[in-house]
Structure formats: structure tokens, C-alpha cells
Amino acid sequence: MEFNYREWNVPIIQEPNELMNKLKELNIKGKKITSIRCVGLCYNLRKDRIEDHAYGYYEENHIENFEELSNYENILPDTPFTRYVEIDEPIIIYFNDGDRLEVDFSEASSIKIGKNSLPENVEFSTNAPNSDMNIVFSNCIEKTVEGFEVIMSDELYSDYTGSQGIPEPENQNSYISMFRILLEEGVYIEFNSFVDYGEVAVYQYDKSEILWEDLKNGLKNW
């Protein structure tokens, strides 16, 4: 079944305290992550964006022949990439008890989040997926959820677009800036929005990056 944002029967959350209450209500604390997938395309992991990243990294670090090396087929194995995806359809986190957490944070201070609320076989409706998230976010697999953080702001920033017909949050004292799912061993998954895309990244102190030799095994860049 194709993903349909408007038919996804969970409420839109636009206020920080409401989001924290929802995260607690979902009862995923103490559960172990077994798999992760993005329903649709990871825009920053397309071939052209990968090459742009390599080009910038080599140029900044004064690596010789950086123009040639930034060609997709020539990227050096030890080139570091952030564990980060830019998406416009949900990301789904699977747990050891069979539960699934579905998240779409692709509009400023406006989040849809549910547990087992989408069909198990839900597929993309906009662009086909191009990434194996079990490789891109490999340091999350087999990690247990330990808690949550919701970071608030005192204003709604200018990247609000009203996409998907989401009503603009108004007359609030605080807005959702980002939120994190905290895992064991200092790993956390961070959710943010930029214009009408969702941004999801994984950080782990000094182990936040993934090398190209590993990342490329999780990509389909046709």
C-alpha cells in the first residue's frame, strides 16, 4: 500500500510537551532496535549529492586530484560521511517485540508519530527508496531505547511551508525545534525538519561518521 500522509490516522503534534507525552505514551523505552527503514528516497544519498559531499571534503582538506576523486566510482574508501538522511516520507524503526515506530517530521513544529499505525507493507508514494538504513544507521541496530529529549524554541522559524495542508501552529509559547531518541552507549537519533523535508541523523560522541567503504554497501544510485 502506498503511503498517504492525509490518510495516516494519527494526530499532528505541534507543541513540545504534547510530543514528550506522546513519546512516553508509545511505551518504547527499554525496547531494542532490530531494523530501520525509510519508506521513500533519501535525497542526500543520491549519486550527485554523494559526489558533491566528496568534492567538498577533498577540496577542504587539500587532497590532490579532488575533482577526479569526487567521481562516484573513485571516492576513497576512508572518506567520512555523516549518518544522516533527508526524507519526505516516514522513517520506521522496528523493535525486538515486533512493534514499529513511524515518524514524519517534515514540517516545522509539526510531527506525525505512531506505533504500528501504518500498514506493515507500506511503500513509497513519491520516490523509491535508495538506501539500506541498517547500514547507514548501523550503530543503532541492537541498541536499547533509554529515553527522549524534546528541544523547544520560542518562535516558529521561517522554514514553515504549510505542506500537506498542515495548519500553522499559532499563539503558542513554545515550538518543537527537534527531538531525540536516546539509546544506550551514548547513541541518539535526532529528528529535525528543513523546509518540507525531514532530517534524521545518528550521533555517537566521536563515532558519528560512517566511512564510504561501509556506506556504499547500503546505497542504490541508479
N, C-alpha and C positions, 0 to 999 in steps of 0.2 A: 504494500500500500504506500502511495506517495505521501510524503509529509505535507500537511496543510496547517499553517500557523493558526488561521482563524478557527479551524475545527478542532484544534487541540484543546481539550476541555479541562484546562487548569487556569486559575485566575492570573492576571498580570499583577505582579508585585512592584510597587514603586516607592516604598518607604522602608528605610533601613531596619527599624525594629520589627516590622512585619516580615522582612526577609529572614532575620535571625530566628524569629519564632517559627517560621516555616522550615528552616533548616533543622531545627531541633525536632519539630513535629514529624519530619520524614524518617527519623529514627535510623540513621545510617552510621552513627557513631559506634565504633567498635567493629564495624564490618570491614572485610578485606577486599581490596580491588583485585579482580581477576582479569579484566579486559576493559578496553576503552575503544570507542569508535566514533567517528564523525559521520553523520548522515550524508552530508554533501561534501563539496570541494573545500580543500584548504588552499585559499588563494595565494598565500605567501609561499607555498611549496610547489607552485608551478615552475616549469623549467626556466622561464625568463626571470622569475623572481629569485630563484636559486642562483642563477648566473649573476644577477645584479648584486646579491649579497657577497658572493665570492670576489667579484670585481672590487667592491668597496673595501673588503677586508684586505686583499692583497695590495691595493693601492695605499691604504692607510699604513700598512706595515712595511711598505717599501720593498715588496717582493718582486724580484725581476721577472720579466715576461708576464706581468699580471693580466694583460689583455688576453693572451693566449691561454693562460691557466684558468681564466674565468669561464672558458667554454665548458659546457656541462660535462663533456666526456673527459676533460683534462683537470677537473678540480682535484686538488691534492687531498689525499686521504685524511690528513690531520687537520683539515680546515674546520674550525668550530662553528656551530650553528646553535642559536638559542632554541630551547624546546618550547616552541610557540606556534600557534596556528591562528589564522584569520578566517573565520567562517561566517556563513549566513543561514545555516540550518543547525539543528541541535547537535550537541555532543552528548554521548550516552556512556555512562560509567556502570560497569557490571560488577556485582559483588558475589562473594562466595556462597551466599544463601539463595542465589537466583534472582535477587532484586536488581532493578535497574534505576539509576538516577538520570533523568533527562533535563538538560539545561539549555536555554536560549537566552543570551544576554546580548542582543544585537541592537539595542536602542537605549539611549541614556536613561538611567534610573528606572528601567522597565524590564522586568525579568519574568519569564515563564519557567517554572521548575516543577517537576513532578516525579513521582516514583511509580514505575510500571504503568504510566499514564498514556504512553504511545504504544501502538501495536508492536509486538516483538519483531515483526518483519518489516518495519517502516523503512522506506527508501527515500532517496533524494527526489526533489521536485524541480530543482533549478539546475544544478550542475553535479555530475557524477563524482563520487569521492576519488581521491588520488593518493591517499596516504593510509598506511597501516599505523594506527595510533599506538599499538602495542610496542612498536619500535620507537616512534617519535617520543612517546611518553613512557619509555621502558622503565624508568626509575620509579614509576608509580605502581607498577604491577607487583602484587603480593604485599603491598603496604596497607596498613590498617588506618582507618579514619580516627583521628584523635580529637578533632574539634573544628571550630569555624571562626572566621573573623569577617566582620562586615565593616568596610571603611566608608564613612559618610562624608559628604561635602555640604556646604551651606548654600550652594546655588546650583542650578541646573545649567551645565555648560552648553556652549553653542553648537555642539555636535548633535543636538536633538533634531531628528528629522521627521518624526511622526509616521515612519514607515509602518506598513502592515495595519494602518488605521489605529495605532496605539494612541490613546488620549494623552495629552501632555499633562504630567503631574503639576499641579498648581497649588499655591498657597501652603506649601509645606515648610517646616522649619529645617528639614534636612533631606538630603537626597542620597541615593546609593551611588558611590563612586566606583567601588569594586568589592568583591568578596573572595574569600579563600577557603578552601577545604584543606585543613591541616592533617598531614599524615605523619606516621612515625619516621624516625631518623632525620627529622628536620626538613622533610619534603613537603611542599604545599602546591596545590593547584590554584592558580589565580585567574579570576574571571573579570573581564572588563568589556567595555564597548567603545567603538570608534566609528563615528558617523552611523551607518546602519549595518555594521559588521560586528560580530562578536570576536573578542580576543581571549584566547585561553593559553596560559603559559604555565610551565612547571619549573619551580626553583628548588634548589637544594644546596644552600650555602655555596661552596666553591665547586659544586658539581652540576651546575645548572645547564651546561652546554653538552651537546652531542656532536661527535666528530662525523665528518662526511662519510667515512668508511662504514659507519653504522647507519647513519640516516638514509643513505641512498638505497639501502635494502628495503626500506619501508615506503618507497615512492614509486608512483606510476606517472611518468611525464611523457605522455604520447604527444 
